[in-house]
Amino acid sequence: MSHFSKIVFFIVGFVWIPVVLGKISAWLFHDEELKYAGFWAVVFLLNYLLFPFVRKSRMFSKIHAKYVLFAILYLPFAVVLFLLKLL
């Protein structure tokens, strides 16, 4: 049952998180939503694949709340998106 719930959480997260972040990005930049949702979907997959390695690193070993760590992982991509939009 645990594997099934992980699969369901991944699918729901992959559908929900990029759309929500895409809508927020589109609202902030006064632009269309579709390209931002695709960007955040790629970021979601990268974070999902890199999370086990980041969690074991010494730099992030003090952070025990995984949602805070996810927010820290999303932050550089948000900064890059903001800087690219300024150019």
Residue pairs with C-beta under 8 A, 6 or more apart in sequence:
10 48
13 44
14 41
14 44
14 45
17 40
17 44
18 37
18 38
18 39
18 40
18 41
18 43
18 44
19 37
21 36
21 37
21 40
21 74
22 33
22 34
22 36
22 37
22 38
22 39
22 40
23 33
23 36
23 37
25 31
25 33
25 36
25 39
25 40
25 81
26 32
26 33
26 36
29 36
29 85
36 81
39 77
39 81
40 77
43 74
43 77
47 70
47 73
47 74
50 73
51 66
51 69
51 70
51 73
54 60
54 69
54 73
55 66
55 69
60 69
60 72
63 69
63 72
